[in-house]
Amino acid sequence: MKNDLPRRREAEGLSQGELAEAVGVTRQTINAIERDRYDPSLDLAFELAAHFECHIEDIFQPEETD
């Protein structure tokens, strides 16, 4: 799953640690999501969308398949 998390986080001037604290996860979790190494749970995706005041699909997009 592709994501727009780094751009949104940086636009708000947040570090990974600050975003992690705001949504109740570790900095390592945010790092893994941003590097496409971890797909967040649905609950976490909702938390991130609520934090950025947008829809989940504004942050996360499925990978295109052929």
N, C-alpha and C positions, 0 to 999 in steps of 0.2 A: 504494500500500500504506500503510495506517495503521500507526502504531507507538506504543508506550508508553514509548519510550526516555527522553524528558525526565523523566517522573515517576519512573522507576526510578533514573535518574542522580541526580536531586535528592534522592531518598530516602536514597541512600548518601552524600550530601554531596560529590559529585564535580563538578568543573568539566568542561566539554566537553574541555578539554585533558588533564585527568587521565584521563578515560575513554579518550580517543584514544590516549594513551601506553600504557595498560593493554592495549589490544587491537591496537596496532601500526599505527594510521592517523593522519592529521592531524586537528587540531581542526576544520578546514573540512569534512572528511568527516562527522564526527559532527554538525556544524551542519546540513549538507545533508540528512542522514537525518532529523534531528529536524524539519526544516521541510518534509518530504515532497517534497524536490527531487531526491532520489537514493535509489534502492533498492539496498541493500547486496548484495554478492556473497554467494553461499551460504556461502563460507568465513568472511566477516566476520559474517554472521548467526549462524553457529555460535560464533564467538569471543565475540560479545556475549552470547549465551545462556549460554555457559560462564561468562563473567564474572559474570553475575547469577544463576547456578545455577538456570536455568529452561529451559523448552523454547522453541524459536524462535517457535512460535505463541503463546507467552505475551507476546512482545514485538511481533511483526509479525502483522497481520491483513490479509487481502486486502480491497480496496474492494468494497463490495456493488454488483452490477450489476442493472439492472432487467430 
